[in-house]
Amino acid sequence: MMKNKMLIWKSFLGLLMIFGALYFFANQRQELASSLQLIQSSSLFWIAVGIVISLAYIAMQGLVYVYSFKSLRQKLSLGGATRLFLKRNFISVFLPAGGFTSLAFFKREVNQEGISDSSTNLASVIYAVISLVSLFILCLVVFLFIGIAGLNLQLVGIMLAFTALLVAFGWYCRSFYQQGQAFHLTVRYFPSVATIWEELRENGVDFKAVFQSLLWATAIEFVGILHIYIAMLALGFDTSLLACTVTYAVGTLVYCFSPLMKGVGLIEVSMVVVLCSFGYTEEQAISISLLYRLFEFWGPLALGGMSFFVNKNNIFVRILPSVFIFAMGIINIISVLTPAIHSRIAVLKQFISYDALNFSNAAVLFFGILLVMCSGFLLKGLRTAWYVAVALCSLSIVANLSKGLDFEEAWFAFLVLLMLLYSSRHYFVQSNRKLTMPNLGLVLWPIGVVLLYGIIGFYFLNARHFNMDFTIVNAVASTLHSFVLLNGDVAEPQTAIGQYFLYSINFFSVVSLSALFYWLVNPCQAAVVEVEGKIELAQKLLERYGKSPVDYFKTYGDKEIFLNDEETGFIAYKKCYGFAIVLEGPVCEDRESVIKELINSFERYCRRSSLKTAYYRVDGKYLGIFKQLGKKSFLIGEEAIVNVDSFSLEGKKRKSLRNAVNSIEKKGFVSNLYRAPLSNGLLQKLQVVSDHWLRDMKRSERVFSQGMFDLGKIKNSHVITLEDNEGRILAFLNIIPNYAPDEATYDLIRKLQDAPGGNMDVLIIRFLEYCKEEGYSYLNMGLAPFSGFDKKKGLVERLINFLYENNTYFRQPKGLREFKEKFDPCWVEKFVVYSHDLDLITVPLVIDKAMKSTAVK
């Protein structure tokens, strides 16, 4: 709880700082506009020099990583180290306390070079400490300058305060290294640190490599000072090495201790304040800080974002195009609403007419609105949305150039276009292909109504509302302009009614265009598949090829059946939220080529139907096949399988089970086995138990990978009950067919609230006896969700394991594993298989939806 509160407070403080920075710049709008004009007229030569030094800065950051790993006698290539820096630098912007938090990410980059997670953690900590030490060295240099220059006491006080924090950190590091008070305090709250420290002491540290890392880190600080100096040269201002040094030190200290988004906004404000204290005007200070941040922050950040595109399967390749398309739309809209640069307009008017300029402005605004709408559809992976986004970006390049020679917007649109082309393979979900005239008319009708509303309104409105008497031509032109939000080309409203009328056209145009756009790119609906004729064939295939305890539920009635063309195998699935969620995998001949072909056929069908795919409860032995097909997997839990032959109630480990059985027998309770078909009277007693269990547990029936209480199905299954001496049923389980060889399993296990303790233990023990009588070798006790995460090293698995151990939401699944552990089972890992990292966000919701549905045929 304490950690969560600290995280909330840090995030709140960071957001407060950002809003403060925004407020500062909002009050300096005029100075900011002047600063941007200064940057636009800056020296291209010095900007090119600054960019080259920025690339060197990135390589030097990679070298700090290289030597940090070398200090632990681990070899990391410069290329791998540079990619690691770029990615961590990018992600840290979006994390609270990002500089340290980001160290937990992208270990795979390092693992591929044969370096363990523990070494990566230690090297990352060394990297962070060295960066802070280099900052401390910089502060000493700044104090040297301050002593020489005799600056004002206020600035000295600020530097002393920040340096005091660094000195405290230095004391902490020294005390920790000597295993003093800091070490014991840390181990008290973070016990795992002791293990890491012991590993570090055993492996030893190459202090020569640590020193080399520190040299590069210190050089990076001086590169930062050089960047500010180059920004001054590029802008043509008087240069001051002292001003550069102090400004960089203050900005870097703010960055170092910023709790959120790496101090974006706050750093710029602090640099402006310091530069102004050196005699620079506000316009000059703002332009220097912005240009410096372009070299040192925004450039590396952009390269970090681009580095995610090296791996086309990366989740960011799916997310970033949508984000940048949204940003492109906002940029287009802002570009139209802000004044153009007069010198560029003057050049442009020599080649195109005033009307063409207006048309370009309208086009840019219209494209901006469509891009904003398109971004959401793009995130869904819609192919049509991708085509539209490519077209809009291409047109935005031309329109931005023709409306005011806006090279910056055109260049950004070009980069977004490259991003879209690179990630094209991720957009495969088909949209409506048959554009029938009735449907098209239904969608275009609101647009026609809005246009008619505008024309009639302008024509018949009293002249005083717009200070003019509209002709039909004026009314049509004004309606078209306001329809595309170009209110500036419409007569100025003179009354509130006129203003509201204009805004109403704007509003209804956005709504109607959004409806048209949605209709054009909306995913086509998958055709309804006839299931009834396939169930019988699927059941025959189950009898022949079934091999799983959940095969029984594949023909349960809540699923659709996909058969291959030869009808030699099938896949059972449900459609939820645009997914086809499959229970396990194919039922077919157990040969890799056959399984792979059936999965491929199903995948092709889903693509044609605009359905994404996910496979739930896949056995680990089939992951290789899915991996060959480009799929990814995620552990969802473990299945408990008890060896019937070796199970016994004897021994110390079984004492709790023996006590439960003896206690129940002494109280006069008995367990009974009832074979199918069950009598109606017995079914009524079982339903009472089931209904009470659902009510007491505040649960509803769940299906998909399990059954529900269905009288017809329960009637034809064997049941084990726990009853009192009056014949009242207190608990029961029902036995279902298990297609796995020599294995038995059950479905429902339910009880009354007043059932004696250990009731379910007795049911399972009686079931084990039944298995021995019937000649089964194994009892499958089903899945324990979230079980097994402690064995995994992945970030997500570690996160879920933490929740599993500490959060009340996971206590029920945790209790389920503890219950099954009493029977000493063998645990078999089960996975969910999916296509893309982004799917992992949606798949849990899809599975939950599939299980909640109770419409069983």
C-alpha angles and dihedrals in degrees: 000000000000091000092049092051091049090050091050092049092048091050091047092048091048092051090047089054091049092050089048090053091048090051090051094052092042088060090047097052094130093048090046092053090049090049092053090052089051091052091049090055095045124123112279090204094060091042088054089050089050091052092050090051089048089058089050089049090056092049090050090053086054090052090054087056092046093055093041088060091041089057085066091045091253121133117223120175119238090239092053091045092050092050089048091053094046094050096043091045090053097046094043090068089067098044129081108252082007099181092064099027093057090062087082092063136085099017087149088073087062098035089062088065092054098261119138125234092247092054089047091053093049094045090049091053090049088050091052094047092048090051089055093047090051088053089052089053089051090053090054089053090049091052088051089055092044091052091052096043098039097222125189120290094240092065091043089053092053092050091047092052093052092043090052087060090052092048089052089051090049090052089050092053093048093047091047093050091051090047091242132141094311091053094051092045091052094047090049092062098027108034093176089068090073091060092048091048092050090051090050092051092047094050094041129216128263099224092187089063089046089054091048090050090051091051092055091045091052090048088055089058091054090048087057090054089048090053091058090047091051090048088057091049092047091052093046096241129142109274127230121183090196092053090048093051097047093042092051092047093052093045092048093048090052089049092049095053098034111121097206141032093357092283096297107182095006092070091052091050093049092049092050091051092050094045091050089054086060092057101265117137119245091253091052094045093050093048092049092049094046094049092046091050089051089057098040106030118012096043095052089040091056091048089049090055090048091049089068088064092065087084107051092200094058117121091234090061086066098040104039098059089056091048093048092046088054090048090048090054092050091047091052092050093047090046091059094044095050125071118268123236105268096214091056092047090052090055092045094051089064089068109029135035129251091251090054089052090052091048091051090051091051091047094051091050092047092047089049093056092047092048091053090051092043094056093071093050090046090058088059091058096246113170094209090052088054092052090048092048092050091049093046093048091050092048091045090059091056095039095049091051094046096046097055112333089267096178093170094058091042091051092050090049089051092052091049089050091054089049091053093048091050093051097041095118091067093065109075106125106119124228131212107308102180108070100192116193095235091055092043090050091050091055096042092048095079090051090052091048091052092049092047090047090053096046094048091043095052092044097051101032115114110264092238092069092066100012091242140080107239121223118207090260091051090047093052093046093047092047092051092048094049090043089063090041096252094136090156090073091054124084112273112263112242099192138039089251091056092048093049091047091054092047091048091058089049092050097046092045092055091048094048094044090049090053091050092047092048091050092051097051102027111125114260115248118253113245116256109254122218106238106174096074091049101049094077092050091045090052090054090050089050091054089052104038106017114131107155137080090231095050086096089068094051091081094033094119102250092088140070120237124228114197124189119238093262091048091228095126143011144205123217116214146153129220114233130158093344093312132111100217110199125205104233105310144288125337103217143101108327097243123118095230092050094047092047093050093049091050090048091051090051092047091052091050091050092049090053089049094047092244126141116216135229130170119214125208097006114176115242093239091068097050091094091063093050091046090055087055091054096258128143129218139211128192112244101174146301134278118227116224119182121204102231096197095054097040116108137161090225123103139046094285091061096049094107091050092049091049091051092050094045093047093051093046092050090054090056099252118142136193120224136189117220118191125213136301095053123207121250091244092055091047090055091052091049092049091054090056092046094049092048091048092053091048096045093046091044090230137135127217115283125201140168099083094023139032136253130224100280114166093213094053096039090051090061097047133080114252133202115204139187111218138179124232090273093058096253112148112233100173139000146177128201124220117225132189114278116201093196110103116261091356132120129193143174135220117199122033111178139159146184119257092245094050112128121262113271092029094134092046088058092049092053093046090051089049090052088054089051090051091054091048092051095044099249117153098199141035117208109209095186135239126333103204119226090010118141100030091120088068094056129085100200119117094238093047091050091049093050091045089054090052091044091056099040112024125086090216090070098045094098095056089043090053089050091058092047090052092052093044089068089073093053097236131182109248120225119193119236126196144195111228120207140165106236139019090243089060090063088072092056103033096078089055090047092051091047090051092048091052096046094056110097101182099123118172 
